[in-house]
Amino acid sequence: MIALEFCRPIQVERLGHDERVYDLEANAEERVALAERFGILALEALTARVRVKRVTGGTQIRLAGHFSADVVQACVVSLDPVPAHLEEDFVLLFAAEKKEDAGELVLALDEEDPPEPIENGVIDAGEAVAEHLALALDPFPRAPNAVFEGIGDPEPDPPAKVASFASLASLKKK
């Protein structure tokens, strides 16, 4: 099993029917590890509040969260640092993995995502926050004054037809 950088396990069997609220904050070591995992220059702050509750019937767990993060990414043009403040809400459903779920999973675009599996009676609120932080990162961060200037000559013209192909074309006309 991979060691997670921001692990905050919640024992499902200890959850009652009332909602529980957890305040999470990544320490300096966890922020450095997450920044490395996500390929960003720095993660200066990461806090979250998650609310965990059994869904009616008790077979699924609903985790609703809100995170706030201060990140620094490298500009895709100049590689200059690009700071950003991110805040986002998210909701995940968790359910015990069924034996028949071990096969291939087929999803349709218009269907809701299936519940995340509850592994060994635990859901990881920290990993849920980390995954949603990764989704919120700008895939192409750009510094405000970054200007892309082409490298070298523009793309050369395609080569002229090769003589042998030209001669084959003339045979086709006959």
Order of alpha helices (4+ residues) and beta strands (2+ residues): beta-beta-alpha-beta-beta-beta-beta-beta-alpha-alpha
